[in-house]
Amino acid sequence: MAPYPFIETRIPYQRNVAGVLFPAVLSPNPSVELDLERFTEAVRARKPQLESLLRSSGAVLFRGFPVSAALDFDRAVEAFGYEELPYVGGAAPRTNVVGRVFTANESPPDQKIPFHHEMAQVPEFPSKLFFFCEEEPKCGGETPIVLSHYVYERMKERFPEFVERLEKHGLIYIRILGEGDDPSSPIGRGWQSTFLTKEKSVAEERAAKLGMKLEWMEDGVKTIMGPIPGIKFDQTRGRKIWFNSMVAAYTGWEDARNDPRKAVTFGDGTSLPSDIIEECLKILEEESVAIPWKQGDILLLDNLAVLHSRRFI
């Protein structure tokens, strides 16, 4: 077999978590000449090793590879061969760039996006996420990541009764959507793009498949999702994980239509304790890793294992 095209490297801000680097960082092997075509071929040929690394670390950062534009990134993502999941039920306003590539959350860059698992507020969520840096920020704009099983363990140790209620009742997410997208809001995706239709009847069908209730309003719709689990069991790794958008909803689902403190409740409809939410946010920040982006970076996340967020630019 040809020489291994990737080498594990150490960079600032990585964390050693129980003997495993988080995130894992791969760079080109200096002895192997890689252009975009050879890079994608290497991804296909070495996918089992890459998935093993992802399984152990939860996140893999590819740095220094010949990926410079959205089209290159699309080819790289295609090489991994993961099934694409339609973005139905998601909250963030996004625009398709090319192929599988969409813009990141289009809300103003001065708005911080709290920690969450992608689409944890609906039953159908992606198993993997790819992020790409096409233009390197001058400062800020990091995508902090944190291992969900560590968050679960710390929350259970600190607030056992709260975690017990969360496991028993789950969560209900409530969001009010306008008709069109509102790019000024981090949750500004309108109902037409949320359900990929302009027909209310089709939106109702797609919502029903998710177990989501819709209450139509004069200028939009109120969505009620849940109860849905806030704790899951990661079958691959054999451990419980903190899998929800609780902190994101409670602290960040705010715009002209939405009050974040009404955006999420326990599954029995009772309010969440604000002091514990604040402590959970502190734990997320304490356990997180935020690596400054470099142009051409690709970050692959296991969506079950890792929560992500966005810092201000």
C-alpha positions as CSV (number, residue, x, y, z in Angstrom):
1,M,0.0,0.0,0.0
2,A,1.1,3.6,-0.7
3,P,2.6,5.6,2.2
4,Y,0.1,6.9,4.7
5,P,-0.9,10.3,3.3
6,F,-1.9,11.8,6.7
7,I,0.1,12.4,9.8
8,E,-1.2,13.3,13.2
9,T,0.1,16.6,14.5
10,R,0.0,18.7,17.6
11,I,-1.2,22.2,17.6
12,P,-2.0,24.8,20.3
13,Y,-5.4,24.6,22.1
14,Q,-5.7,20.8,21.7
15,R,-6.7,19.0,24.9
16,N,-5.6,15.6,26.1
17,V,-8.8,13.9,27.3
18,A,-8.1,10.6,29.0
19,G,-5.0,10.0,26.8
20,V,-6.8,11.0,23.6
21,L,-6.1,14.3,21.8
22,F,-9.2,16.4,21.2
23,P,-9.6,17.2,18.5
24,A,-7.3,14.9,16.5
25,V,-5.4,16.9,13.9
26,L,-4.2,15.5,10.6
27,S,-1.8,17.2,8.2
28,P,-0.3,16.1,4.9
29,N,2.6,13.6,5.0
30,P,5.6,15.6,3.6
31,S,6.7,12.5,1.8
32,V,3.5,12.2,-0.2
33,E,2.6,14.7,-2.9
34,L,-1.1,15.6,-2.6
35,D,-3.3,17.7,-4.9
36,L,-7.1,17.8,-4.5
37,E,-7.6,14.6,-6.5
38,R,-5.0,12.7,-4.6
39,F,-6.4,14.0,-1.3
40,T,-9.9,12.8,-2.1
41,E,-8.6,9.4,-3.3
42,A,-6.7,9.1,-0.1
43,V,-9.8,9.9,1.9
44,R,-11.7,7.1,0.1
45,A,-8.8,4.6,0.5
46,R,-8.2,5.4,4.1
47,K,-11.8,5.9,5.3
48,P,-11.7,3.0,7.9
49,Q,-8.7,4.5,9.6
50,L,-10.2,8.0,9.5
51,E,-13.4,6.8,11.0
52,S,-11.5,4.9,13.7
53,L,-9.8,8.2,14.6
54,L,-13.1,10.0,14.6
55,R,-14.6,7.4,16.9
56,S,-11.8,7.7,19.4
57,S,-11.5,11.5,19.4
58,G,-14.9,12.7,18.4
59,A,-13.5,15.4,16.1
60,V,-10.8,15.5,13.4
61,L,-9.3,18.7,12.0
62,F,-7.7,18.4,8.6
63,R,-5.2,21.2,8.2
64,G,-2.8,22.1,5.4
65,F,-4.6,20.1,2.6
66,P,-5.2,21.4,-0.9
67,V,-8.8,22.6,-0.3
68,S,-9.2,26.3,-1.0
69,A,-12.7,26.9,-2.2
70,A,-16.3,25.7,-1.7
71,L,-16.2,23.4,-4.7
72,D,-13.0,21.7,-3.4
73,F,-14.7,21.3,0.0
74,D,-17.7,19.7,-1.7
75,R,-15.5,17.2,-3.4
76,A,-13.8,16.4,-0.1
77,V,-17.1,15.8,1.6
78,E,-18.3,13.6,-1.2
79,A,-15.1,11.5,-0.8
80,F,-16.2,10.5,2.7
81,G,-19.4,8.9,1.2
82,Y,-21.7,9.8,4.1
83,E,-25.4,10.0,3.3
84,E,-26.7,13.6,3.0
85,L,-29.5,14.6,5.4
86,P,-32.0,17.2,4.2
87,Y,-32.0,20.3,6.5
88,V,-35.7,19.9,7.6
89,G,-36.5,21.2,11.0
90,G,-33.3,23.2,11.5
91,A,-33.4,26.7,12.9
92,A,-30.4,28.5,11.3
93,P,-30.8,30.7,8.1
94,R,-28.5,29.2,5.5
95,T,-27.9,29.3,1.7
96,N,-26.8,26.6,-0.6
97,V,-23.4,27.4,-2.0
98,V,-22.6,24.4,-4.2
99,G,-23.5,20.7,-3.9
100,R,-23.5,19.7,-0.3
101,V,-22.0,23.0,0.9
102,F,-24.2,25.5,2.7
103,T,-23.2,28.7,4.4
104,A,-22.8,28.6,8.2
105,N,-25.4,30.4,10.3
106,E,-26.0,33.7,8.4
107,S,-26.9,35.7,11.5
108,P,-24.7,38.7,12.1
109,P,-21.1,37.7,13.1
110,D,-21.3,39.7,16.3
111,Q,-24.0,37.2,17.6
112,K,-22.6,34.3,19.6
113,I,-24.2,30.9,19.0
114,P,-24.4,28.8,22.1
115,F,-23.4,25.1,22.4
116,H,-25.7,22.6,20.8
117,H,-25.8,19.3,18.9
118,E,-26.9,19.9,15.3
119,M,-30.7,19.5,15.1
120,A,-30.9,17.8,18.5
121,Q,-34.4,19.4,18.9
122,V,-35.8,17.1,16.2
123,P,-35.7,13.3,16.0
124,E,-33.8,13.2,12.7
125,F,-30.4,14.7,13.0
126,P,-27.1,14.2,11.1
127,S,-24.5,11.8,12.5
128,K,-21.6,13.7,11.1
129,L,-20.9,17.4,10.5
130,F,-18.3,19.1,8.3
131,F,-17.1,22.7,8.7
132,F,-14.8,24.5,6.3
133,C,-12.8,27.7,6.5
134,E,-12.7,29.4,3.1
135,E,-11.7,32.8,4.4
136,E,-9.6,33.0,7.6
137,P,-11.0,35.5,10.1
138,K,-8.6,38.2,11.3
139,C,-9.7,37.5,14.9
140,G,-12.5,35.5,16.7
141,G,-15.1,33.4,15.0
142,E,-13.8,30.1,16.4
143,T,-16.1,27.1,16.6
144,P,-15.7,25.8,20.1
145,I,-16.3,22.1,20.6
146,V,-16.9,20.0,23.7
147,L,-17.3,16.3,24.3
148,S,-20.9,15.5,25.3
149,H,-20.1,12.6,27.6
150,Y,-17.9,14.8,29.7
151,V,-20.8,17.3,30.0
152,Y,-23.2,14.6,31.0
153,E,-20.8,13.3,33.7
154,R,-20.1,16.7,35.2
155,M,-23.8,17.6,35.1
156,K,-24.8,14.4,36.8
157,E,-22.2,14.8,39.5
158,R,-23.2,18.4,40.1
159,F,-27.0,18.3,39.6
160,P,-28.1,14.7,39.9
161,E,-31.8,15.5,40.5
162,F,-31.9,17.8,37.5
163,V,-30.3,15.2,35.2
164,E,-32.7,12.6,36.6
165,R,-35.7,14.8,35.7
166,L,-34.1,15.5,32.2
167,E,-33.7,11.7,31.6
168,K,-37.3,11.0,32.8
169,H,-39.2,13.8,31.1
170,G,-37.0,15.0,28.2
171,L,-37.5,18.4,26.7
172,I,-40.0,20.4,24.7
173,Y,-38.8,23.0,22.3
174,I,-41.0,25.9,21.2
175,R,-40.2,28.3,18.4
176,I,-42.2,30.9,16.4
177,L,-41.3,31.1,12.7
178,G,-42.1,33.8,10.2
179,E,-42.9,33.0,6.6
180,G,-39.5,34.0,5.2
181,D,-36.0,33.9,6.6
182,D,-34.8,36.6,9.0
183,P,-31.0,36.8,8.5
184,S,-30.7,39.1,11.5
185,S,-31.7,36.2,13.8
186,P,-29.6,33.1,14.7
187,I,-32.8,31.2,14.6
188,G,-34.4,33.1,11.7
189,R,-35.2,30.3,9.4
190,G,-38.8,30.8,8.2
191,W,-41.3,28.0,8.0
192,Q,-41.0,27.8,4.2
193,S,-37.3,27.0,4.2
194,T,-37.6,25.0,7.5
195,F,-40.0,22.6,5.8
196,L,-38.7,23.1,2.2
197,T,-42.2,24.1,0.9
198,K,-44.5,27.0,0.4
199,E,-47.6,24.9,1.0
200,K,-49.0,24.8,4.6
201,S,-50.4,21.3,4.1
202,V,-47.0,20.0,3.0
203,A,-45.4,21.7,6.0
204,E,-47.9,20.1,8.3
205,E,-47.1,16.6,6.8
206,R,-43.4,17.1,7.2
207,A,-43.8,18.4,10.8
208,A,-46.0,15.4,11.6
209,K,-43.3,13.0,10.5
210,L,-41.0,14.7,13.0
211,G,-43.6,14.5,15.7
212,M,-43.8,18.3,15.7
213,K,-47.1,20.2,16.3
214,L,-47.8,23.4,14.3
215,E,-50.1,26.2,15.5
216,W,-50.6,28.7,12.6
217,M,-50.5,32.4,13.4
218,E,-51.4,35.5,11.4
219,D,-47.8,36.1,10.3
220,G,-46.2,32.7,10.9
221,V,-46.4,29.5,12.8
222,K,-45.6,28.3,16.3
223,T,-43.7,24.9,16.4
224,I,-43.9,22.6,19.4
225,M,-41.4,19.7,19.4
226,G,-41.4,17.1,22.1
227,P,-41.1,15.7,24.6
228,I,-37.8,14.6,23.1
229,P,-34.9,13.0,25.0
230,G,-32.2,15.4,26.4
231,I,-29.9,12.5,27.2
232,K,-29.0,9.7,24.8
233,F,-27.0,6.5,24.8
234,D,-24.1,6.4,22.4
235,Q,-24.2,2.8,21.2
236,T,-20.8,3.1,19.4
237,R,-18.9,4.1,22.5
238,G,-21.2,2.5,25.1
239,R,-21.9,5.6,27.2
240,K,-24.5,8.2,28.0
241,I,-24.2,11.6,26.4
242,W,-25.6,15.1,26.8
243,F,-27.5,15.4,23.6
244,N,-29.8,18.5,23.4
245,S,-30.1,22.1,22.5
246,M,-31.2,23.1,25.9
247,V,-28.6,25.8,26.7
248,A,-28.7,27.1,23.1
249,A,-32.5,27.5,23.2
250,Y,-32.6,28.9,26.7
251,T,-29.9,31.5,26.2
252,G,-29.8,32.1,22.4
253,W,-33.2,31.5,20.8
254,E,-34.1,35.2,20.9
255,D,-35.4,37.5,18.3
256,A,-38.5,39.7,17.6
257,R,-40.7,36.6,17.8
258,N,-39.1,34.5,20.4
259,D,-38.4,34.7,24.1
260,P,-35.5,32.3,24.9
261,R,-36.8,31.5,28.4
262,K,-40.0,30.2,26.9
263,A,-38.2,28.3,24.1
264,V,-37.5,25.1,26.1
265,T,-39.1,23.4,29.0
266,F,-39.0,20.0,30.7
267,G,-41.1,17.4,28.8
268,D,-43.9,17.8,31.4
269,G,-44.2,21.5,30.6
270,T,-42.5,22.8,33.7
271,S,-39.9,25.6,33.5
272,L,-36.2,24.9,33.6
273,P,-34.2,26.4,36.5
274,S,-32.2,29.4,35.2
275,D,-29.4,28.9,37.7
276,I,-28.7,25.4,36.6
277,I,-28.8,26.5,32.9
278,E,-26.1,29.1,33.8
279,E,-24.0,26.5,35.5
280,C,-24.3,24.1,32.5
281,L,-23.1,26.9,30.3
282,K,-20.1,27.3,32.5
283,I,-19.3,23.6,32.3
284,L,-19.6,23.7,28.5
285,E,-17.2,26.6,28.3
286,E,-14.7,25.0,30.8
287,E,-14.6,21.7,28.9
288,S,-14.5,23.2,25.4
289,V,-11.7,23.6,22.9
290,A,-11.6,26.6,20.5
291,I,-9.0,26.4,17.8
292,P,-8.5,29.5,15.6
293,W,-9.5,28.8,12.0
294,K,-6.9,28.6,9.2
295,Q,-7.8,29.0,5.6
296,G,-8.5,25.6,4.1
297,D,-9.3,23.9,7.4
298,I,-11.9,21.1,7.4
299,L,-13.3,20.1,10.7
300,L,-15.2,16.8,10.9
301,L,-17.4,16.2,14.0
302,D,-19.3,13.2,15.3
303,N,-22.6,14.9,16.1
304,L,-23.4,12.4,18.9
305,A,-20.0,12.8,20.6
306,V,-19.5,16.6,20.3
307,L,-21.4,19.8,20.8
308,H,-20.4,22.9,18.9
309,S,-20.9,26.7,19.1
310,R,-19.7,29.9,17.5
311,R,-17.8,32.8,19.0
312,F,-18.1,36.5,18.1
313,I,-16.1,37.9,15.2
